[in-house]
Amino acid sequence: MSDDPPRVVHYVGFRDDRYWSAFRVFGGPRVIHRRWDARARRDIGEDDVVIFAEGDETQPLARWNGDDLDEALL
């Protein structure tokens, strides 16, 4: 068994049916970030997978942090 933390799947900015398309391709997210903000960027680990509804990690960060949904709390 590896001592490495598990790889986490993050979804960023999904608000419509694209969520289900991504879910079919990548599986369910561990964390859903409602927007690309400082909190989302800070929570993403080196080996994590990040799926964006629009854009990529080079887009500007939101001015305010949004609340996130964690699979463990649902």
PEGI-V582246 format. One record per pair of residues at least 24 apart in sequence whose C-alpha atoms are under 10 Angstrom apart, sorted by the first residue. I is the first residue (numbers start at 1). J is the second residue. D is the distance in whole Angstrom. If there is no record, write none. Layout:
i->(I	I)
j->(J	J)
d->(D	D)
This chain:
i->(4	5	5	5	6	6	6	7	7	7	7	7	7	8	8	8	8	8	8	8	8	9	9	9	9	9	9	9	10	10	10	10	10	10	10	10	10	10	11	11	11	11	11	11	11	11	11	11	12	12	12	12	12	12	12	12	12	12	12	12	13	13	13	13	13	14	14	14	14	15	16	18	18	18	19	19	19	22	22	22	23	26	26	28	29	29	29	30	30	30	30	31	31	31	31	31	31	32	32	32	32	32	33	33	33	33	33	33	34	34	34	34	34	35	35	35	35	35	35	35	36	36	36	36	36	36	36	37	37	37	37	37	37	37	38	38	38	38	38	39	39	39	39	39	40	40	40	40)
j->(47	45	47	48	45	47	48	44	45	46	47	48	49	43	44	45	46	47	48	49	50	44	45	47	48	49	50	51	40	43	44	45	48	49	50	51	52	70	35	36	40	49	50	51	52	53	68	69	36	37	40	50	51	52	53	54	55	56	57	68	51	52	53	54	55	51	52	53	54	53	53	52	53	54	51	52	53	51	52	53	51	50	51	71	69	70	71	69	70	71	72	68	69	70	71	72	73	67	68	69	70	71	65	66	67	68	69	70	65	66	67	68	69	61	62	64	65	66	67	68	60	61	62	63	64	65	66	61	62	63	64	65	66	67	62	63	64	65	66	64	65	66	67	68	65	66	67	68)
d->(10	9	9	10	10	8	8	10	8	9	6	5	7	10	8	8	10	8	5	6	8	9	10	10	6	5	6	8	9	9	8	10	7	6	5	6	8	10	9	10	10	9	6	5	6	8	10	10	6	9	8	7	6	5	6	8	10	9	10	9	9	6	5	7	10	9	7	5	8	8	9	10	7	10	10	10	8	8	9	8	10	10	8	9	10	9	7	8	6	5	8	7	6	5	6	9	10	9	6	5	6	8	10	7	7	5	7	9	9	6	7	6	8	8	7	9	8	6	8	8	8	5	6	9	10	8	8	5	5	7	7	5	7	10	8	9	8	6	9	9	6	8	9	9	8	9	10	8)
